[in-house]
Amino acid sequence: MSLVRRVARPLLASMFVVGGVDQLKHPSAKAETARPIVEKVAPLLRLPQDTELLVRANGVAMVTAGTMLALGRMPRLSATVLAATLVPTTVSAHQFWKEEDPAVRAQQRVHLLKNLGLLGGLLLAAVDTEGRPGLAYRAHLAGESVQRAARTTRREARHVAHSATTEARLKAAQAQHAFS
């Protein structure tokens, strides 16, 4: 693992670990903010309507995935999970356009932009293959290899068929010559 990844992953993950622990300790503080999103999304995903339970579950996901990202364990999956936890949090907690007070509106806009920046970092971490080819590239190579093998097989089959035809003609000519 490169030095940049070794430093960047824990830095990116720290916010999520701290925030997840806070959600686990004080779910009621976040439950009111999350309630409108939970009421809309929970029935669609067949989740319980218990907002505090979902806030705690989000906290567990943040702590677990954040710790795994910080340690470099399954970093792509961890970053994806963290991105998935960040979206509902951002949508429910930082609706700056609904704020009347200019100072609060500015503060909420900063938090929204901060979360969008974190989301960008998580998306980069989610697609980071650490210099190794990704699945799409490896699948493409495998497909090309199969196509090459198929072309070679067809060419060899044509060659064998041509050789067999030539051999059969030669044998037929020899047999006819033997009877003449």
Disulfide bonds with the S-S distance in Angstrom:
none
